[in-house]
């Protein structure tokens, strides 16, 4: 396997676009992660090689993609690799710097992650409420469970910690109030409609109390623009683009809470403006 590994490494290390290469020790399989400077056509490009019946899997992605995964907390296995994998090559301490960034979880990264989780939370919570109001309790339950998972991850991030894939052990330790909501919804002997009703009563207050802190990222971006931003201008900003379609639900919620307002520009397009409270 060593010869195959050296051959693959030489190919990519000689490429000026390569910023770093990580490997994982495995007797039966060689796995490499390769980070490139420029964008890859797809988020991840996979290459498979077979040498002497030993499979080698190469995952290639760009620095930009890695950054977006970090902000959104996606691809947890890759984040884990950066923290614990073997550094085979790096340019200008690229991987060491990324490891340090993950370990300290700086405020800006934390604010982006909180905004991402909060937008997902608001979308799922609103959908859950809608289905509850039309007496579709099973679909309501489905969305509320998703909302609670986002609330759980949000609670962990607020403590300056990266959420684990199995987040509820962290939530139980760090935010018992959120954990109690989850347990009551999933384990109570009450009827499903009663469980949902109680959840919404407690959830409204809990979510409202976290609104300013959790939406600080998107609010600060809008505040910087004196003339406000259109939806398109805001959604195409790189740090905000990770919110996806849930951005619309978040903006609507912030208007409802009096933190944003809408105004029609001279071109007739609606702009979002920061509202001093």
C-alpha positions in Angstrom: 0.0 0.0 0.0 2.9 2.4 0.7 4.0 2.5 -2.9 0.4 3.3 -4.1 0.1 6.0 -1.4 3.4 7.6 -2.5 2.3 7.6 -6.1 -1.0 9.3 -5.4 0.6 11.8 -3.1 3.2 12.8 -5.6 0.6 13.4 -8.3 -1.3 15.9 -6.1 1.5 17.5 -4.2 3.1 18.5 -7.5 -0.1 20.4 -8.3 0.1 24.1 -7.3 -3.6 24.1 -6.6 -3.2 21.6 -3.7 -3.4 23.2 -0.2 -3.4 20.1 1.9 -3.6 16.3 2.0 -4.9 14.2 4.9 -4.8 10.5 5.3 -6.4 7.9 7.5 -4.7 4.7 8.6 -6.5 1.6 7.5 -4.8 -1.7 6.7 -7.4 -2.7 4.1 -8.2 0.7 2.6 -6.3 3.9 1.8 -8.4 7.0 2.3 -7.1 10.5 1.4 -8.7 13.9 1.6 -7.2 16.5 -0.8 -8.1 20.2 -0.5 -7.6 22.4 -3.6 -7.5 26.2 -3.9 -9.9 26.5 -6.8 -13.5 25.4 -6.9 -14.3 21.8 -7.9 -17.2 21.3 -10.4 -19.1 19.2 -7.8 -18.8 19.7 -4.0 -16.7 16.6 -3.8 -14.9 14.7 -6.5 -14.3 11.0 -5.7 -11.5 9.0 -7.3 -11.1 5.3 -6.7 -8.0 3.3 -7.4 -7.4 -0.4 -7.1 -3.8 -1.6 -6.5 -3.1 -5.3 -5.7 -6.8 -5.7 -4.6 -6.5 -2.8 -2.2 -9.0 0.0 -2.7 -7.9 3.6 -2.5 -10.5 6.3 -2.2 -9.5 9.9 -2.8 -12.0 12.7 -1.9 -11.1 16.1 -3.5 -12.8 19.3 -2.6 -12.1 23.0 -2.6 -11.2 25.4 0.2 -14.5 27.2 -0.4 -16.5 24.0 0.0 -14.6 23.1 3.2 -15.4 26.6 4.5 -19.1 26.2 3.8 -19.1 22.7 5.5 -17.5 24.3 8.5 -20.1 27.1 8.7 -23.1 24.8 8.3 -21.7 21.9 10.4 -22.0 19.5 7.5 -19.8 16.6 6.6 -18.9 15.9 10.2 -16.6 13.1 9.2 -14.4 15.5 7.3 -14.3 17.9 10.2 -13.2 15.0 12.3 -10.5 14.1 9.8 -9.1 17.6 9.9 -8.8 17.4 13.7 -7.4 13.9 13.9 -6.1 12.7 10.4 -2.5 12.4 9.4 -1.2 15.5 7.6 0.6 14.2 4.6 1.2 17.6 3.0 0.1 21.2 3.6 1.0 24.5 2.1 1.8 27.4 4.4 0.5 25.5 7.5 -3.0 25.4 5.9 -4.3 22.4 7.8 -2.6 23.3 11.1 -4.4 26.7 10.9 -7.7 25.0 10.2 -7.2 22.7 13.1 -6.6 25.6 15.4 -9.7 27.4 14.0 -11.9 24.3 14.7 -10.5 24.0 18.2 -11.2 27.6 19.3 -14.4 28.0 17.3 -14.0 31.8 16.8 -17.0 34.1 17.4 -17.6 34.8 13.7 -17.8 31.1 12.8 -20.0 30.6 15.7 -22.4 33.4 14.7 -22.7 32.0 11.2 -23.4 28.5 12.5 -26.0 29.9 15.0 -27.7 31.8 12.1 -27.8 28.7 10.0 -29.3 26.5 12.7 -31.8 29.3 13.7 -33.0 29.6 10.1 -33.6 25.9 9.9 -35.3 25.9 13.4 -37.7 28.7 12.4 -38.6 27.0 9.1 -39.3 23.6 10.7 -41.1 25.2 13.7 -43.4 27.2 11.4 -44.2 24.1 9.3 -45.0 22.2 12.5 -47.3 24.9 13.7 -49.1 25.0 10.3 -49.8 21.3 10.3 -50.9 21.4 13.9 -53.4 24.1 13.1 -54.9 22.0 10.3 -55.0 19.0 12.6 -52.4 17.0 10.8 -50.6 15.9 13.9 -48.2 13.4 12.4 -46.7 15.9 10.0 -46.6 18.5 12.7 -44.7 16.0 14.9 -42.2 15.3 12.1 -41.4 19.0 11.7 -41.3 19.7 15.4 -38.8 16.9 15.9 -36.6 18.4 13.2 -37.0 21.9 14.9 -35.9 20.5 18.2 -32.8 19.0 16.7 -31.8 22.4 15.3 -32.6 24.0 18.7 -30.4 21.4 20.3 -27.5 22.1 18.0 -28.0 25.8 18.4 -27.9 25.5 22.2 -24.5 23.6 21.9 -23.0 26.2 19.5 -24.0 29.0 21.9 -21.7 27.4 24.4 -18.8 27.6 22.0 -18.8 23.9 21.2 -19.2 22.0 17.9 -22.3 19.8 18.0 -21.7 16.1 17.7 -23.7 13.9 15.3 -25.5 12.4 18.4 -26.2 15.8 19.9 -28.6 15.0 22.7 -26.0 13.9 25.2 -24.4 17.3 24.8 -27.8 19.1 25.1 -28.6 17.1 28.3 -25.4 18.3 29.9 -25.4 21.9 28.5 -29.1 22.9 28.1 -31.3 20.7 30.3 -34.4 22.9 29.5 -34.1 22.0 25.8 -33.5 18.4 26.6 -36.6 18.3 28.7 -38.7 19.6 25.8 -37.4 16.8 23.6 -38.0 14.1 26.2 -41.5 15.3 26.9 -42.4 15.4 23.3 -41.0 11.9 22.5 -41.7 10.0 25.7 -44.8 11.6 27.3 -47.9 9.4 27.6 -50.1 12.3 26.6 -51.9 12.2 23.2 -49.8 13.5 20.3 -52.0 16.6 19.9 -51.6 17.5 23.6 -47.8 16.9 23.5 -47.6 19.2 20.5 -49.8 21.9 22.2 -47.5 21.9 25.3 -44.4 22.0 23.1 -45.6 25.1 21.2 -46.4 26.9 24.5 -42.9 26.4 25.8 -41.2 26.6 22.4 -42.6 30.1 21.6 -41.0 31.6 24.7 -37.7 29.7 24.4 -37.2 30.6 20.7 -38.2 34.2 21.2 -35.6 34.6 24.0 -32.8 33.5 21.6 -33.8 35.5 18.6 -31.4 38.4 18.8 -28.3 36.3 19.7 -29.1 33.6 17.1 -29.8 36.0 14.2 -26.9 38.3 14.9 -25.1 37.2 11.8 -27.7 38.1 9.2 -28.8 41.2 11.1 -25.3 42.6 11.2 -25.0 42.1 7.4 -28.2 44.0 6.8 -27.3 46.7 9.3 -24.1 47.5 7.3 -26.1 48.4 4.3 -27.7 51.9 4.9 -30.0 51.4 1.9 -31.0 47.9 2.9 -30.6 44.7 0.8 -32.9 42.9 -1.6 -33.5 39.2 -1.0 -31.3 38.4 -3.9 -28.5 40.6 -2.7 -28.6 39.0 0.7 -29.1 35.4 -0.3 -26.1 35.5 -2.7 -23.7 36.7 -0.1 -21.4 33.7 0.4 -21.8 33.5 4.2 -25.6 33.7 3.9 -26.0 31.4 0.9 -25.6 28.4 3.2 -29.0 29.3 4.8 -30.7 28.1 1.6 -34.4 28.5 1.1 -34.9 28.8 4.9 -33.6 32.4 4.7 -37.1 33.5 3.6 -38.7 32.1 6.8 -36.0 33.7 9.0 -36.5 37.1 7.4 -40.3 36.9 7.8 -39.8 35.9 11.5 -37.4 38.9 12.1 -39.9 41.3 10.6 -42.6 39.8 12.8 -40.4 40.4 15.8 -39.7 44.0 14.8 -36.0 43.5 14.2 -36.3 44.1 10.4 -38.6 46.1 8.2 -39.4 46.1 4.5 -39.4 49.1 2.2 -39.9 49.4 -1.5 -37.0 50.9 -3.4 -37.1 53.2 -6.4 -36.9 50.2 -8.7 -40.0 48.7 -7.1 -38.0 45.9 -5.5 -38.5 45.2 -1.8 -35.5 45.8 0.4 -34.8 44.6 4.0 -33.8 47.2 6.5 -32.3 46.9 10.0 -34.7 48.3 12.6 -33.2 49.8 15.7 -35.0 48.5 18.8 
